[in-house]
Amino acid sequence: MADWQPLFLLGALGAIAPEVVRQVNVLRNGGTYTWSPSLIFFSLVYAAIAGVVAAILPSANLYSAFYNGISTDVLIGKAHAAAAGNRRRKTSQTKEAGAEAAPARLSPYHSFLDAL
């Protein structure tokens, strides 16, 4: 295996681990869990994203690659919240300034940086 493959696999495993724990808790408490093809598909896509994140971020050891995979959810959530908050802020600024003063549009690069 190349050097990035164990990092990728452990990052993907780290991304799936919280979902597996949640499913076990649901089943342990007497609930039922229904599987669907879309759940499996999006779980695999999410695991692949987490594997890429774990392979890209500097990892001192394999434990940190697993942790990078687990923390991908936080990274995606923060980026989404920042993007949603940025849109809300622009809308409220437009209302305060009046309809004629539309907010300046960010470049894709600055939009990406604001999301981080």
C-alpha positions, 0 to 999 in steps of 0.5 A: 500500500502507498503511504496515503492509503492507510490514512484514507481508509482510517479517515473513512472508518472514522467518518462512519464510526459515529453512525455505527455507534448511533445505529447500535444505540437505536437497536439496543434501545429496542428501536428499528433501523431501516436501510435504504440505498440512498443512505448507503450511497451518501454514507460512502460518499461521506466516507470518501470525503473524510478519507480525502480529508484525512489523507490531505491533512498532516497526520503524525500517526494513524490515530490522527488520521482516524480523528481527522475522519471523525472531525470531518463532520465538524468541518463540513458543519462549520463550513455550512453554518458560516456560509448560511450565516454569511448569506443571512448577514448580507440579507439583513445588511441589505434591509438596513441599508435599503433596497438600492444598496445590494451587498458586494458579491464575494469571489469564489476564493473569498467565499471559500475562505469565509466558509472556513 
